[in-house]
Amino acid sequence: MPARPSRNPPPTASGTPAPRQRADARNNRARLLRAAREAYALDGADVPSSTIARRAGVGAATLYRHFPTRGSLIAAAFSEQLAQCLATVDEALRDDDPWRGLRTALTKVCMMQAEDRGFSAAFLAEYPDAPDVRRERARAEAGLARLVQRAKDAGQLRQDFDTSDVTLLLLANNGVLGDSPAASVAASRRLLAYFLQSCRPTADTPLPAPAPLHLDDLYRPPRRTE
């Protein structure tokens, strides 16, 4: 009696059916990204890759097969947030009212930061092995500088305001975030309101010299002690 033809897909050289292998790879990648987003949102981007692999239920080899570097994992995990932040800046630049555009952009970025602890690291940190993050961060920095200059040119922003003051705001906003999402959002909104009020040209008290800050100063991994 002739053997019945197999209904399974032909095996690859490793002996694993190709379609199943592709499905497993897609599932593993999705699990890794989900685990990374959750871990970064809770503890920031200093979470070790081994912790993310365990959280996803896969081995370290699987993680490195999909994401050879830590930077590549961070960039992939927060690609949507990166795109959203850039879209926020671009939309603000299209606003006919320079002050409203700047205010809206700062409000949305601060809210993204308040709602996700990993946002600062993902979008604003310096990762040599994540060129896409660096490139998009540079675009955002240039866009924010244009927003600031437009508002100053329109007489809607105090003339001694410096672009580095945006970094100062984000550093302060990062510092008021707490364990409760509701408390973080409330604190962020109040801090931003104080900041925006002080930025108007009617605030005639001179400011000290600008701090030498850039967006890559927003997130620095903590110094580890032996």
Secondary structure, DSSP 8 states (H G I E B T S, - for coil): -------S--B-TTSSBHHHHHHHHHHHHHHHHHHHHHHHHHH-TTS-HHHHHHHHT--HHHHHHH-SSHHHHHHHHTHHHHHHHHHHHHHHHH-SSHHHHHHHHHHHHHHHHHH-TTHHHHHHS--TT-HHHHHHHHHHHHHHHHHHHHHHHTT-S-TT--THHHHHHHHHHHHT--SSHHHHHHHHHHHHHHHHHHHSTT--S---------GGGS--------
